[in-house]
Amino acid sequence: MPVIRFVREGRDVECFPEENLRDVALREGVELYGLKGQLGNCGGCGQCITCFVAVVDEDGVEALSERTPVEEAKLRRRPQEWRLACQALVDRSLLVLTRPQVRLPDAEARLAAARQAPLPDGPTAWPVPPEAELEESEDGTPANADEEG
Ligand code: FES
């Protein structure tokens, strides 16, 4: 599953592939909005232009879905790496800076540290039952399968 590394917050958050970036941030308690967006945002319709994020790793642009027509129109005068979180679907792991319009203290050091730490890519390990539970009987059914009758 993809991991979103929120650089400002110093947090890694796992999400489902194709999950909406805004939905993930809100679910995980990551503050996307500045004061204006906190006071009133469009709820993810792509109209208020307050859910800016910046993709801050070199390969990260392809980790999100392509810019939507709404973003092309609304982000015309913004840096190319900026996105509207409500319009972006997460395909792969990436590094994101929330509220890129707000100064990040120690920006260079924090970005360097975030880029240096390994970022999981692809599925993470799921808990695996103990080997004994996976043993198969001679007829190919799991050894612990319920018997009929
Ligand atoms: S929440 Fe309004 S543009 Fe994204």
Boltz pocket constraint, residues with backbone or C-beta under 6 A from the ligand:
constraints:
  - pocket:
      binder: B
      contacts: [[A, 41], [A, 42], [A, 43], [A, 44], [A, 45], [A, 46], [A, 47], [A, 48], [A, 49], [A, 50], [A, 51], [A, 84], [A, 85], [A, 86], [A, 87]]
      max_distance: 6.0
